[in-house]
């Protein structure tokens, strides 16, 4: 079908399909790195000898923490300064960060360069979603947001396979592949995406609020990740600091004239419950993916490439069951569909627990539960993300989408951090994975319960 041409206020001609492809391709590579790095864990650890699992987890968590903490201020800037500019700047920083990661000489410099990558991803992600919400014609927005949400699942399917193949040559190649994609997407965006100027006066977000948010997320993750290595008093001290910083951040949001997060966003009921559900869902998702990589490599003895192919069937279920979710949503309330997806997620994890043991038999013990998990994610995630942003005010579309994605990234941080803490608390490998999977199943069940509140107002028929 030929792509229609849309006239916007700037009198620029926009081809919606081209816009969706460009914006989703950039978001795709930002998410691809999360999944690729999971598979590369073992090889990165071999390059930096003496690094513990907790140390290596900061290659994931450093990215996720910076991404989560910077999404909201970056979204605010995009809303004020122009989303196309935000998208291009973010894409450029992400591409530069990828190049630096590819040549990192030490583990902790790699973590620093991952933070640079995350800063770029934090700018481009809300700008991309904000552009989808404002550039496309209204009838194309919902479908485009669901495509955008599904790209992370496609990244999850391709990431392990691509990453596994590249890691067999060198783990550094997993960062090199972002460079040509970033360059091509940037050139295409310059040509195809209009520069829609905002009507509000540009002003910097509350920098103290940003610092408090980064501090709260960083100390929370630090305390959880290092709980197995530090003394109990040290861990509780760090977690106490996280609680204090979170409280100060909340006070700052309520009292500042131009806060990082506008409080009136949280008067949108479906937005609030969707954020809570995204947080719980992505906590389970982040822990589930890493647990499967480690189970296959450390317990089953798979190579990175073998683990990549073994993981791929689960994420491949996501786009298939995303279509099933769209069929169901025409017949059931959206909260019922999201809850069903999360219940399937929990059921698949329980199946992994029931079949866990050594030796690992992939076809009988891993594949059934992993595919059920993928089916649940496919049913829940696209509808959840689309509903979360459905009622956002147009002037705060990038900021609101940044809040949703902050909940998403914070979930990944918590999932990885808690999983590492669970592993550190149990010496027997099989028992530690079972405990981790019980945590994942319980968190997915919690997301199914909170999904009851994900009900947009029936104002647009």
N, C-alpha and C positions, 0 to 999 in steps of 0.2 A: 504494500500500500504506500502511495506517495506521501511524503511528509508534508503536512500543511505548513503554511507560512503565517506567522502571528505578527500583528502590528502592536507595538508597545508605545508607551508615552514618549519615548525618546525618538520615535519614528524610525527606529532601526528595525530591520527585518530579522526575525528570529525563527530558526527551524527547530521546533521542540525536540524532535528525535536526536538531532545532533547535540543539542544542549544536554540532554539526559546522558548520552554516551560519554561526552567529555567530562561532565561532573562526576558520573559514577566511576569512570576509569581512574580518576584521581583518588576518590575515596577507596576504591578497590585496592590500589597499591598501598595506601595507608594502613588498611586492615590486613593485607597480605603479609606484611612484615611481622605482625603479631603471630600468625600461624606458622610462618616459615621459621622464625627464631625458635619456636618450640621444638621443632625437629632437629635444629642445629645445636641444641643444648650440649649433647655429648661431645661433638667435634670442637665446639668453643672451649669446653672444659679441658680437652686434650691440649689445645693451643696454650692455655694459660694454666699451667700445672700448679697444683696446690689449691685451686679455687674450690670451695665447698658448694653444695647444692644451693645453700642460702645465698652465697655470693653470686652464683650464676643467675639466681632468680631475679637479681637487680637488672639484668639485661632486659628482662620482661617488665619488671615493676618500675624501673626508672622511666621507661617509655610511658607506661600506663599512668603513673602518678603525674608526670608532667603534662601528659595529654589531658587527663581529667581536670587538673588544676587550672590549666590555661584555656580550656574550651569556653568557659563563660565570659571572661574578659575579652577573649578574641571574638566571640560572637557579638559582644557589645560594640567593639570597634568596627566590625563589619557592618552592623546595623547603622552606624553613624558615618563611617567614612566611605562606604561603598562596597558591596559584596564582591564585585568583580575584582577590585583592587585587593581585597582580603584574600580571595581565592588564589590570585597570581602570586602574591607575596608568600602565602603559606606553601604553595606548591614549590616555589623556588627554594625556601628554607628547608623543606622536606628533602628535596633532591640534593641540596648541599650536604645535609646531615647524612644522607645515604652514602655519599662519596666519602665522607670522613669516617663513617663506620667501616667501610671497606678497607681502610688502611690503618685502623686503630692498632697501636703497638702493644697495649696492655688492656687488661680486663676493665679497669676502672675508667680508662679513657674511652673504651667502647661504651660504657654506661653513660658517660658525659655526652658522647656523640649521639647516643640514642635519645637523650633528652633534647638535643638540637632537632633531631628528626621529629620528635613528638611535638615540639613547639610549632614546627611547620604544619604537621597534621592537625594540630589544635586550631590553627587559623583557617586552613582550607576546608575542614569538615563542616563547621556551622555556616561558613560562607557558601559552600556548595549546596547545602540543604536550604539555606535562605534563598538562593537563586532559583532552586526548583520551585519553591513556594510562591515566588513573586514574578518570575519571568514567564512561566508557562501559563497557558490558558487554564481557567478553573477546572474544566473537565478533564484535564491531563494531570493535574497535581497529585491526586490520590494514587493513581497508577504509578506515577514517576517516583513517589516516595516509597512505595512498596518495592519497586525495582532497586532503588537506592539501598533500602534495608536488606534486600536479598543479596546484594553484591558482597556483603561481609560473609555470607554463607558460602557463596561461590569461592571467595578467597579461602575459606576454610577447607573447601574440597581440593582446590588446586595447590594451595600453599604447601601441604605436606609432601605432595608428589613432586612439585617443582623444587621445593626446598631439599627434599631427600636426594634428588638427582644432582643438584648443584653442590650440596654438601659433600658428596662423594669426591668431587674435584677439589673444592675449597669452600668453607663456610663464608668466606668473604664475598663470594659471588651472589649470595642472597641479597646483598645490599647493592651490588653493581647493577642488577636488573632494574632497579627503580630509576636509574639515571635516564635511559632513553625514554621510558614511559613519561617521566616528568617533563622532559624537554618537548616531546610531541604534544602532550596534553596542554602545556603552556602555550605553545604556538597556536593550537586549535582554539583555545579559549580566547586568545587575543582577537581572533578573526570572527568567531561565531557567537560569542556571548556579549550581550549589550551591557553598557556601563550605566546602570540605573542609579542615579544620584539620589541620596536620601534627603528628606526635607528637614530632618532634625539637625541642630547645631552639633558639630563634632566636638567631643570632649573625652578626655581620657577617663577610663573607668577608675574606680577607687583602688589605688595601688596598695594601700594598707590592707584592704579587704582581700585583694589577690594574694598578698603575702600570707595572711592568716589562713586562707584556703589551702595554699601550697603546704604550709607548715602542718596543718591539721591532717591532710592526706598523707604527707610524708612520714610524720611520726607514728600515725596509726599503722601504716604498712611496715615501718621499721620494727615496731614492737611485735607485730604478728610474725614477720619473717624470721626475726632473730630469737623468737621465744625458745627455740630448742638449744640455742648456743649460749644465751645469757642467763644470769641468775634471775630468779623470780622477782626480786625487788627492782632490778634494772628494767625488766619488761614492764612491770606495773607502773613504774615511774614514767616511762616513755608513753604508755597508753594514757596515763593521767594527763600528761602534757597535751596529748591529742584531744582529749575531752575539753580541756581548758581552752585550747585554740579554737575548737569547734564552737564553744560557747561565745567566745569573743567575736568570731566571724558572724554568728547569728545576731549578736547585739549590733555589730557594725552594719549589717544589712538592714536592720530595722530602723536605725537612727541616721544613716548617712543620706544626704540629699540626692546623691546619684550612686546608689549601691551597685556592687558587682551583679547581684541578682535582684531585679525589681520585685518587691514583695507581692505586688498585685498579680504577678503571673500565677501565684499559688492560690488565687481565688478561683481558678479554672479547675473544677473538681476532677474531670477526666485526666487532666494534665498531671495533677498531684498523684493520683493513684497509678497512672501509667509510669511515672518516675519511680515510685516505690516498687512496682512490679518489675520494671527494667533492672533496677538494682539487684533484686533477689534473683531474677532469671540469669543475669550476666555473671553473678557470683557463682552460680552453679555451672554456667557455660564455661567460664574461664578455668575453673578447677577441673571440670570434666575433660576438657581437651588436653591439658597438661598431664593429667593422671593417665590418660590413655597412651600418650607418647612415652611416658616413663614406664608404664606397665609393659608395653611392647618391647622397648629397648632394654630395660634393666631386668625384667623378670622373664619375658619370652625370649630374649637374646636376639632381637631383630636388629639389622643394620638400619641406618637412617633412611635409606631408599626403601627397604622392605617395610619399615614402619610407616613411611609416607603412603605407600600403596595400600597398606592395611587400614589406615585411618580414612582414606578417601571415600569409601562407601557411605559412611555416616553423613558427612557434609553433602554428598551427592543426593541424599534423600531430601535435603532442605528445599531446593527449588521445586522438586516434584511435589512435595507436600505443601509448599507454599501455594501451589495451584489448588490443591485440595482445600486448604484453608480459605481461599477466595470463594470456592464453591459453597463451603459451609457458612460463610459469613453472609451470604445472600438468604440464608434460611434460619440462622441462629443469631442471637445478640453477640456483639463482638467480644464481650467479656466471657461468654461461654466458650467461644472458640479459643481465646487466649488461655483460659483455664484448662481446656482439653489438651492443648499442646503441652502445657507444663505437667499435667498428669502423665502424659505419655513419656515425657522426659524423665520423670521420677520412676515410672515403671521400667523403662529401659535400664536405668541405673541399678534398680533392684535386681534385674535379670543378670547384670554383670556380677553383682555380689553373689547371687545364687550359683553362678557358674565359675566363680573364681577358684583357682587352685593351680598346682603345678603337676605335670607339665601343662603349659598353656596350649590348648587346642583352638586355633583361631576360629574355624568354621562353626564349632559347637559352642565355645565359651565366650567369644568376643563379638563375632559378627552380628548375631541376633539382637543383643542388647544395644549395641552401638547403632544399628540401623533404626531401632525404635527411638533412641535418643534423637537421631537426625530427623525422623519424622515429626517428633514433638516440637523440635526447634523450628522446622519449616512451617508448621501450623501456627505457632505462637508468635514468632518474631516479626514478620512483615506487618501483620495486623496490629500488633502492639505498638510498633514504631509509628505507623501511619496514624493511629488513634491518638497517640501522645501529642502530636503536633496539629491535629485537626482543628482545634479551637483556639489556636494561638492568635493574638492580635498581629496584624500584618506588619506593624512598625517594630515588633519585637520577634519576628520570625527566626532570625539567626540566633538571637539571645536565647529564646525558648528552646530551639533545637539544640543549642549548646548545653543547656541544662539537662536535657534528655540524654545527650551523649556523654555528659559528665557522669550521670548515674550509670550509664553503660560501662564506661572505663573504670569507674570506681568499683563496680562489680567485678571486673576482671582482676583488679588489684587485690580485692578482698579474697576472691576465689583462689588465686595463686598463693597469696600469703597464708591463708588458713590451711590450705592443702600442705604447704611446706611445713607448717607448724604441726599438723597432724602426723606427717611422716616422721618428723623429728622426735615425736613423743612415743613412738613404737619401734622396737628394734626388729621385729619379724617383718620381712617385706610384704608377704601376702596379707597379714593382719593389718598393716598400715594402709594398704590400698583399700581393704574392706572398710576400714574406719573412714577413710577419705570419701568413699562412695556413699556411705551412710550420710555423711554431711551433705554431699551433693544432692542425694535424693530428698532429704529433708528441706533443703533450700528451694528445690524445684517445687515441692509441695507447698511451701510458703508462698511462692509466686502464684501458684494456682489459686490460693485463698485470696491474696490481695488483688487478683485480677477481677474479682467481683465488683470492685469500684471503678473499673475502666469502662465507663459508659458515657459517651459524648451526648450532649443534649440533642434531642430530636428536633433541631430547628431548621436544618437543611435537609429537605426530603429528597 
